[in-house]
Amino acid sequence: MDIEIGLSSASFYPLVDTENSISLMKNMGFNLGEIFLNSFSEYEDEFLSNLVQEKYRHNFSIDSVHAFSSSFEPYIFDDYKRRRKDMMTVFDKVCKAANKLGAKLYTFHGMRYRDFNSLNKKLVLDIYDELVYKALENDILLCQENVCWCMSKDIEFLCFLKENLKYPISFTLDLKQAYKADIEPLKYLKIMGEDIKNLHINDKDNYNVCLLPGRGDIDYKEIFDELKKVNYKGNAIIEVYRDNYDNYDEITNSKKYIDNILMVL
């Protein structure tokens, strides 16, 4: 199966500065990854220019971008119009940052969770249509990630977006976030279908909700088989927390573990 394994710079947070993550990932054997922009200053042109130089210096591809989402994304949907407008300005800046870095995907968290029936559904659709359109203006696909504390954990909400948006939305499937929400990843995959463009891989067992791939009991073959059925053309990005490993060799070995599975598919 033609999927390349990448790494998210979020896996180093907070011990490695974003600008140092590209050389580190390359030295670990990764040729592509997702860059997590960890603060507002990292959306600025001077900082992004340094990242672009690092990308070319190390022949590294930036597959997707993830913003400091909790600081502004939930407020894009706020009831207060001026706050929505200000947060949309931040969103636009992140889209431009992603474009400058050569990414094609923006991994998006969005709204905090609340009861689906309490939503102002027209407002939600109008905002999402604007988000998708602004992203497309920058040659970026907005990839709604399933996140356990966000509306996107709700399968009914994801179906609602797919069925009612004017502009087509894309998706990031995150395995650990599915298990945190107590929902099997394949249930999300069934809804996302051919609109899934990005994949965050990790592992879990009965005691740990996030582990390096190969350390738990996730059936990756089953997941990749289902991805093949929906003609998945994206990559698989290892994204774990800093306390899920002791040294970088463990991450490199996890990459090899997944590569070996993909070789026989």
C-alpha positions as CSV (number, residue, x, y, z in Angstrom):
1,M,0.0,0.0,0.0
2,D,1.5,3.3,-1.1
3,I,1.3,5.2,2.2
4,E,4.4,7.1,3.6
5,I,4.9,7.3,7.3
6,G,5.5,10.8,8.7
7,L,5.8,12.4,12.1
8,S,4.1,15.2,13.8
9,S,6.3,17.8,15.5
10,A,3.6,17.8,18.3
11,S,5.3,14.6,19.4
12,F,8.2,16.7,20.8
13,Y,6.1,19.4,22.6
14,P,7.0,21.2,24.7
15,L,10.7,20.3,24.7
16,V,11.7,21.0,21.1
17,D,11.2,24.4,19.5
18,T,9.2,24.2,16.2
19,E,12.1,25.5,14.1
20,N,14.4,22.6,15.4
21,S,11.8,19.9,14.7
22,I,12.5,19.5,11.0
23,S,16.1,18.6,11.3
24,L,15.3,16.3,14.2
25,M,12.6,14.4,12.2
26,K,14.9,14.1,9.2
27,N,17.7,12.7,11.3
28,M,15.2,10.1,12.7
29,G,14.5,8.8,9.2
30,F,11.3,10.8,8.4
31,N,11.0,12.6,5.1
32,L,7.7,14.3,5.8
33,G,5.5,15.4,8.7
34,E,2.9,17.6,10.2
35,I,4.1,20.9,11.7
36,F,2.4,22.1,14.8
37,L,2.6,25.9,15.1
38,N,2.6,26.4,18.9
39,S,2.1,30.1,19.3
40,F,0.9,33.2,17.5
41,S,4.4,34.4,16.7
42,E,4.9,31.2,14.7
43,Y,2.3,32.3,12.2
44,E,4.4,35.4,11.3
45,D,6.4,35.7,8.0
46,E,9.8,35.9,9.6
47,F,9.4,32.7,11.5
48,L,7.8,30.9,8.6
49,S,10.7,31.9,6.3
50,N,13.1,30.2,8.7
51,L,10.9,27.1,8.6
52,V,10.9,27.1,4.8
53,Q,14.7,27.3,4.8
54,E,14.8,24.4,7.2
55,K,12.5,22.4,5.0
56,Y,14.6,22.9,1.9
57,R,17.9,22.4,3.8
58,H,16.8,19.0,4.9
59,N,14.7,18.0,1.9
60,F,11.7,17.5,4.1
61,S,8.0,17.7,3.0
62,I,5.5,19.5,5.2
63,D,2.3,17.5,4.6
64,S,0.0,19.4,6.9
65,V,-0.2,22.1,9.5
66,H,-1.8,22.1,12.9
67,A,-2.3,25.5,14.7
68,F,-2.5,26.4,18.4
69,S,-6.1,25.6,17.9
70,S,-7.6,26.0,21.4
71,S,-6.6,29.6,21.5
72,F,-8.9,30.7,18.6
73,E,-10.7,27.9,16.7
74,P,-13.6,27.4,19.2
75,Y,-14.2,31.1,19.2
76,I,-14.7,31.2,15.4
77,F,-18.2,29.8,16.3
78,D,-18.8,32.3,19.2
79,D,-22.2,33.9,19.6
80,Y,-20.4,37.3,19.7
81,K,-20.0,38.5,16.1
82,R,-16.9,40.7,16.6
83,R,-15.1,37.8,18.4
84,R,-15.9,35.5,15.5
85,K,-14.5,38.0,13.0
86,D,-11.3,38.5,14.9
87,M,-10.8,34.7,15.2
88,M,-11.5,34.3,11.5
89,T,-8.6,36.7,10.9
90,V,-6.3,34.4,12.9
91,F,-7.6,31.4,10.9
92,D,-6.8,33.2,7.6
93,K,-3.3,33.9,8.8
94,V,-2.8,30.2,9.6
95,C,-4.0,29.2,6.1
96,K,-1.5,31.6,4.6
97,A,1.2,30.1,6.9
98,A,0.3,26.6,5.7
99,N,0.5,27.8,2.1
100,K,3.9,29.4,2.6
101,L,5.2,26.2,4.2
102,G,4.0,24.2,1.1
103,A,1.5,22.2,3.1
104,K,-1.8,21.1,1.5
105,L,-3.8,20.2,4.6
106,Y,-4.9,22.1,7.7
107,T,-5.8,19.8,10.7
108,F,-8.7,21.6,12.3
109,H,-10.3,21.0,15.8
110,G,-13.1,23.6,15.7
111,M,-16.0,23.8,18.1
112,R,-16.0,22.6,21.7
113,Y,-18.5,19.8,22.3
114,R,-22.1,20.6,23.3
115,D,-25.4,18.9,22.6
116,F,-26.0,18.7,18.8
117,N,-29.6,19.8,19.1
118,S,-28.6,23.0,20.9
119,L,-26.6,24.3,17.9
120,N,-27.5,27.2,15.7
121,K,-27.1,24.9,12.7
122,K,-27.5,27.6,10.0
123,L,-24.7,29.7,11.7
124,V,-22.5,26.6,12.0
125,L,-22.9,25.8,8.3
126,D,-22.3,29.4,7.2
127,I,-19.1,29.5,9.2
128,Y,-17.8,26.2,8.0
129,D,-18.5,27.2,4.4
130,E,-16.4,30.3,5.0
131,L,-13.6,28.3,6.6
132,V,-13.5,25.8,3.7
133,Y,-13.6,28.6,1.2
134,K,-10.8,30.6,2.9
135,A,-8.7,27.5,3.1
136,L,-9.2,26.7,-0.6
137,E,-8.2,30.3,-1.5
138,N,-4.8,29.4,-0.1
139,D,-4.7,26.0,-1.9
140,I,-5.3,24.3,1.5
141,L,-7.9,21.6,2.3
142,L,-9.6,22.1,5.7
143,C,-9.4,18.7,7.4
144,Q,-11.8,18.4,10.3
145,E,-10.2,16.1,12.9
146,N,-12.2,13.9,15.2
147,V,-11.4,15.3,18.7
148,C,-12.8,13.9,21.9
149,W,-13.5,17.3,23.5
150,C,-14.9,18.9,20.3
151,M,-18.1,18.7,18.4
152,S,-16.2,16.6,15.9
153,K,-16.3,13.6,18.2
154,D,-20.0,13.5,17.4
155,I,-20.7,11.2,14.4
156,E,-24.1,12.9,13.9
157,F,-22.3,16.3,13.7
158,L,-19.8,15.0,11.1
159,C,-22.7,13.6,9.0
160,F,-24.4,16.9,9.3
161,L,-21.4,18.7,7.9
162,K,-20.9,16.3,5.0
163,E,-24.5,16.4,4.0
164,N,-25.2,20.1,4.2
165,L,-22.1,22.2,3.5
166,K,-21.9,24.1,0.2
167,Y,-18.2,23.4,-0.1
168,P,-16.8,19.9,0.5
169,I,-15.0,19.4,3.8
170,S,-12.1,17.0,4.2
171,F,-11.1,15.0,7.3
172,T,-8.2,14.0,9.5
173,L,-8.7,10.7,11.3
174,D,-6.9,10.5,14.7
175,L,-6.9,7.0,16.3
176,K,-6.2,8.1,19.9
177,Q,-8.9,10.7,19.7
178,A,-11.4,8.1,18.6
179,Y,-10.5,5.9,21.5
180,K,-10.6,8.8,23.9
181,A,-14.2,9.4,22.7
182,D,-14.9,5.7,23.2
183,I,-15.7,5.3,19.5
184,E,-14.1,2.8,17.2
185,P,-12.0,4.5,14.5
186,L,-13.7,2.5,11.8
187,K,-17.0,4.2,12.7
188,Y,-15.4,7.6,11.9
189,L,-13.7,6.2,8.8
190,K,-17.1,5.0,7.5
191,I,-18.4,8.6,7.7
192,M,-15.3,10.3,6.4
193,G,-15.1,7.9,3.4
194,E,-13.2,9.3,0.4
195,D,-13.0,12.7,2.1
196,I,-10.3,11.5,4.6
197,K,-7.1,13.2,3.5
198,N,-4.9,12.8,6.6
199,L,-4.3,10.1,9.2
200,H,-2.8,10.4,12.7
201,I,-1.6,7.0,13.9
202,N,-0.8,5.9,17.5
203,D,-1.6,2.9,19.6
204,K,-3.5,1.9,22.8
205,D,-4.1,-0.9,25.2
206,N,-6.4,-1.5,28.1
207,Y,-4.4,0.9,30.3
208,N,-3.1,3.5,28.0
209,V,-5.1,5.6,25.5
210,C,-2.0,6.7,23.6
211,L,1.1,4.7,22.8
212,L,3.6,4.5,19.9
213,P,2.4,2.3,17.1
214,G,3.4,-1.3,17.8
215,R,3.2,-0.9,21.6
216,G,-0.5,-1.7,21.9
217,D,-3.3,-3.7,20.4
218,I,-4.6,-1.7,17.5
219,D,-5.2,-3.8,14.3
220,Y,-3.4,-1.6,11.8
221,K,-4.0,-4.1,9.0
222,E,-7.7,-3.8,9.4
223,I,-7.5,0.0,9.4
224,F,-5.3,0.1,6.3
225,D,-7.6,-2.4,4.5
226,E,-10.5,-0.1,5.2
227,L,-8.5,2.9,4.0
228,K,-7.7,1.1,0.8
229,K,-11.5,0.6,0.2
230,V,-12.0,4.3,0.3
231,N,-9.1,4.9,-2.1
232,Y,-7.0,6.7,0.6
233,K,-4.1,8.6,-1.0
234,G,-2.7,10.4,2.0
235,N,0.1,9.7,4.4
236,A,0.1,8.3,8.0
237,I,1.5,10.7,10.6
238,I,2.7,9.3,13.9
239,E,1.4,11.7,16.6
240,V,2.0,10.8,20.2
241,Y,2.7,12.7,23.4
242,R,6.1,13.4,24.8
243,D,5.6,11.0,27.7
244,N,4.9,8.1,25.3
245,Y,8.6,7.4,24.7
246,D,12.0,7.7,26.4
247,N,14.2,8.2,23.3
248,Y,13.9,9.0,19.6
249,D,15.0,5.5,18.5
250,E,11.6,4.2,19.8
251,I,9.8,6.4,17.3
252,T,12.1,5.3,14.5
253,N,11.4,1.7,15.4
254,S,7.6,2.5,15.4
255,K,8.0,3.8,11.9
256,K,9.7,0.6,10.8
257,Y,6.9,-1.5,12.4
258,I,4.2,0.3,10.4
259,D,6.3,0.2,7.2
260,N,6.6,-3.6,7.5
261,I,2.8,-3.8,7.8
262,L,2.3,-1.7,4.7
263,M,4.8,-3.7,2.7
264,V,2.5,-6.7,2.6
265,L,-0.7,-4.9,1.9
